[in-house]
């Protein structure tokens, strides 16, 4: 079965633009372009970002699916134009940790630039714009999110010092972040088939972000007994409630009404001033890896991308459960459920 909310993107890191076509956006939804652009600003922020973040100043242009500020039910097309879109030099030195080696073999590409341009994290800009539209839909149902950094490198609090030291050494850092979505209804997702579980879909969406190496829902159960970990149920004025949320808002692949808590670990950025050992594709000699302008740390930015990817999953599940073609019809179904 096709997703209710789906999208495709196109564009390269230094191409003319990044583009997305979004299908499944209900009609009569007011699209706040300022909100989308603010989300794009959030993606560009964060201590440790590169100089390109000051260059691009991303803004979105909506070219289809909107009339008088509201959606029509037709596919929505959005565009972000790249300011840094000049032709870049070819290179042949594989960069460890990037898609250069595997991508060039898979697609039989002689110029590693052709791998870099699409595998670059630059394409997350258009994904954040799509996620912003998903968040606008979620707002109609009073569903909101937040995110925070849990760890950078080995530090649990002094993040800027850790990043400064890495930058001074020509190195990079990864870390761990948390995304929380509040006020979700009970019943998103399913245990009926393996590919319908909500946690499975969220894990896939977050793992699809370049650099993510692990995804966790709720609190880690490692080292805990079942009696210590599982969230007990209580009655409060004849309403079922819980005192803990170790499950992170999902049980049996289904949202249970508690906060959705998603944690993810991002690896250190593999492009570094202190280049690693590698091989030159053309000369087949050992050398130092090609260096392309890069961040020292982008964990905070990655958390914004994760918010957007999770928003797309939640909107798809919301539309699948409550259905309807206009925002009014969906809200009626939601209210009546």
C-alpha positions in Angstrom: 0.0 0.0 0.0 1.3 3.4 -0.9 2.1 5.9 1.8 -0.5 8.7 2.3 2.2 11.3 2.7 5.1 10.7 0.4 7.8 12.7 -1.3 10.8 12.6 -3.7 13.7 14.9 -3.8 16.2 15.9 -6.5 19.3 18.1 -6.6 23.0 18.1 -5.9 25.2 19.8 -3.3 26.5 22.4 -5.8 23.8 22.1 -8.4 21.3 24.9 -9.3 18.7 23.9 -6.7 17.2 21.2 -4.4 13.7 20.2 -5.3 10.9 18.1 -3.6 7.5 17.0 -4.8 5.2 16.1 -1.9 2.1 14.0 -2.4 -0.7 13.6 0.1 -0.9 17.1 1.7 -4.5 17.7 2.5 -6.4 20.7 1.0 -7.2 23.9 2.8 -4.0 23.8 4.9 -2.4 27.2 5.4 1.3 27.0 4.6 3.4 29.3 6.8 6.5 29.9 4.6 8.2 31.9 7.4 7.9 28.8 9.6 9.5 26.6 6.8 12.4 29.1 6.4 12.9 29.3 10.1 13.3 25.5 10.2 15.9 25.9 7.4 17.7 28.4 9.6 17.7 25.9 12.5 19.3 23.3 10.3 22.1 25.7 9.5 22.8 26.6 13.1 24.8 24.8 15.7 28.3 25.2 17.1 30.9 23.6 14.8 29.2 24.3 11.4 31.3 25.3 8.4 31.5 28.6 6.5 29.0 27.4 3.9 26.2 27.9 6.5 26.9 31.7 6.3 27.0 31.5 2.5 23.7 29.7 1.7 21.0 31.4 3.8 18.4 28.9 2.7 14.9 29.9 1.8 12.1 27.9 0.2 10.0 28.7 -2.9 6.7 26.9 -3.4 6.0 26.5 -7.1 2.9 24.2 -7.1 0.0 23.0 -5.0 -0.7 26.3 -3.2 -3.3 29.0 -4.0 -3.8 32.1 -1.8 -1.5 30.6 0.8 -3.5 27.3 1.2 -3.0 23.9 -0.2 -5.3 22.6 -3.0 -4.9 18.9 -2.5 -2.6 18.7 -5.5 1.1 17.7 -5.1 3.2 20.5 -3.5 6.5 21.4 -5.2 9.1 23.2 -3.3 12.5 24.5 -4.4 15.6 25.7 -2.5 18.2 27.5 -4.8 21.9 27.0 -4.1 24.0 30.1 -4.0 27.2 28.1 -4.1 26.5 26.4 -7.5 29.7 26.9 -9.4 31.3 23.9 -11.2 33.6 22.1 -8.8 36.9 20.3 -9.6 36.9 16.5 -10.2 38.8 14.4 -7.6 39.9 10.8 -7.4 41.1 10.3 -3.8 38.5 8.2 -1.9 37.4 9.8 1.4 37.1 7.1 4.1 33.6 7.2 5.8 31.9 8.7 2.7 30.1 7.0 -0.1 32.9 7.7 -2.6 34.3 4.1 -2.9 31.0 2.1 -2.7 29.1 4.7 -4.8 31.7 4.8 -7.6 31.7 1.0 -7.8 27.9 0.7 -7.7 27.2 3.3 -10.3 30.4 2.8 -12.4 31.4 6.5 -12.0 34.9 7.6 -12.9 34.6 11.1 -11.2 34.1 10.9 -7.4 32.5 14.3 -7.6 29.4 12.6 -9.1 29.1 10.6 -5.9 29.7 13.5 -3.5 27.2 15.8 -5.1 24.2 13.6 -4.3 25.4 11.8 -1.2 26.3 15.1 0.5 24.4 16.2 3.6 23.4 19.3 1.7 20.3 17.4 0.4 19.0 17.4 4.0 18.0 21.0 3.5 15.1 20.1 1.2 14.2 17.2 3.6 13.9 19.7 6.4 11.6 21.8 4.2 9.4 18.8 3.6 9.4 18.0 7.3 8.4 21.6 8.1 5.2 21.0 6.0 4.6 17.8 7.9 5.0 19.7 11.2 2.4 22.3 10.0 0.0 19.4 9.6 0.9 18.0 13.0 0.3 21.4 14.6 -3.4 21.2 13.4 -3.7 18.3 15.9 -1.7 20.0 18.7 1.3 17.7 18.1 4.6 19.4 18.7 8.3 18.4 19.0 11.6 19.5 20.6 15.1 18.2 20.5 18.3 18.5 22.5 21.9 17.4 22.4 22.8 14.7 24.9 26.5 14.2 24.2 29.3 15.6 21.9 32.4 13.4 21.7 33.1 12.4 25.3 31.4 15.4 26.8 28.0 15.4 28.4 27.9 19.2 29.0 30.9 21.3 27.9 30.2 20.9 24.2 31.8 24.1 22.8 35.1 23.3 24.4 35.1 19.8 23.0 34.3 21.1 19.5 37.0 23.9 19.7 39.6 21.3 20.6 38.7 19.1 17.7 38.7 22.0 15.3 42.1 23.1 16.5 43.4 19.6 15.8 41.8 19.4 12.3 39.5 16.7 13.6 35.7 16.2 13.8 33.2 15.0 16.4 29.9 13.1 16.5 27.5 12.7 19.4 24.0 11.8 20.6 20.7 13.7 20.5 17.1 13.2 21.5 13.9 14.2 19.7 10.6 14.2 21.6 7.1 14.4 20.0 4.2 15.2 22.4 0.4 14.7 22.4 0.4 11.8 19.9 -2.9 9.8 19.7 -2.9 6.2 20.7 -2.9 3.8 17.8 -0.4 5.0 15.2 1.5 2.1 13.7 0.6 -1.6 14.0 1.9 -5.0 15.0 0.0 -6.8 12.2 3.0 -6.9 9.8 6.7 -6.2 10.3 6.8 -3.2 8.0 3.8 -1.5 9.7 5.4 -1.0 13.2 5.8 2.7 14.1 9.2 2.2 15.8 10.4 0.3 12.7 9.3 3.2 10.4 10.9 5.8 12.7 14.1 3.9 12.9 14.3 3.6 9.2 13.6 7.3 8.7 16.3 8.4 11.1 18.8 5.9 10.0 18.4 7.2 6.4 20.1 10.4 7.6 23.8 10.4 6.6 26.1 9.8 9.6 23.5 8.2 11.8 24.8 4.9 13.2 22.2 4.0 15.9 18.6 4.7 16.8 17.0 4.1 20.2 13.3 4.5 21.2 12.9 5.4 24.9 15.4 4.4 27.6 18.0 1.8 27.1 17.0 -1.5 28.8 20.6 -2.6 29.2 21.4 -3.7 32.7 17.8 -3.4 33.9 15.4 -6.2 35.0 11.9 -6.4 33.5 10.5 -5.2 36.9 12.7 -2.1 36.7 12.1 -1.3 33.0 8.5 -1.8 32.0 6.1 1.1 32.5 3.4 0.1 35.0 -0.3 1.2 34.5 -2.3 3.0 37.2 -5.8 4.5 37.5 -6.1 8.2 38.2 -9.8 9.4 38.4 -10.8 6.4 36.2 -8.2 7.3 33.6 -5.3 5.0 32.8 -1.9 6.6 33.4 1.8 5.8 33.9 4.5 7.1 36.1 7.4 6.3 33.7 7.9 6.2 30.0 10.9 3.9 29.5 9.2 2.5 26.3 9.4 6.0 24.7 5.8 6.1 23.7 5.6 2.9 21.6 4.5 -0.6 22.7 4.1 -3.4 20.2 4.9 -1.1 17.3 2.0 1.2 18.3 1.9 4.7 19.9 0.6 4.4 23.4 -0.3 8.0 24.1 2.9 8.8 26.0 5.6 11.1 24.6 7.5 9.7 21.7 11.2 9.7 22.6 13.8 9.0 19.9 17.5 9.1 20.5 20.2 8.7 17.8 24.0 8.6 17.6 25.8 10.5 14.8 29.3 9.5 13.8 32.1 12.1 13.5 32.0 13.8 10.2 34.4 11.9 7.9 35.8 15.0 6.0 38.6 16.4 8.1 41.5 18.8 7.7 43.6 16.0 9.2 43.0 13.8 6.2 43.0 10.0 6.6 45.0 7.5 4.6 43.3 6.3 1.4 43.9 5.3 -2.2 43.8 7.4 -5.4 41.2 5.8 -7.8 43.0 6.8 -11.0 46.7 6.1 -10.1 46.0 3.2 -7.7 48.5 4.7 -5.2 48.2 5.3 -1.5 47.7 9.0 -0.5 45.9 11.3 1.8 42.1 11.7 1.3 40.6 14.6 -0.6 39.5 17.5 1.6 36.2 19.3 0.9 35.0 22.2 3.1 33.3 20.6 6.1 31.9 21.1 9.5 33.7 20.1 12.7 30.4 19.0 14.3 26.9 18.9 13.0 25.0 17.0 15.7 22.7 19.9 16.5 21.8 20.3 12.8 21.3 16.6 12.5 18.7 16.7 15.3 16.7 19.1 13.3 16.8 16.8 10.3 15.7 14.0 12.5 12.7 16.0 13.7 11.7 16.5 10.1 12.1 12.8 9.1 10.1 11.7 12.1 7.4 14.3 11.4 6.9 12.8 7.9 6.4 9.3 9.4 3.9 10.6 12.0 1.9 12.5 9.4 1.8 9.5 7.1 0.5 7.4 10.1 -2.0 10.1 11.1 -3.5 10.4 7.6 -3.6 6.6 7.3 -5.5 6.2 10.5 -7.9 9.1 10.3 -8.2 9.7 6.5 -9.7 12.5 4.5 -8.8 14.8 1.6 -9.2 18.2 3.3 -7.7 19.3 6.7 -11.3 19.9 7.9 -12.4 16.3 7.1 -9.3 14.8 8.8 -9.8 16.9 11.9 -13.4 15.8 12.1 -12.4 12.1 11.9 -9.7 12.8 14.5 -12.2 14.5 16.9 -14.8 11.8 16.5 -12.4 8.9 17.1 
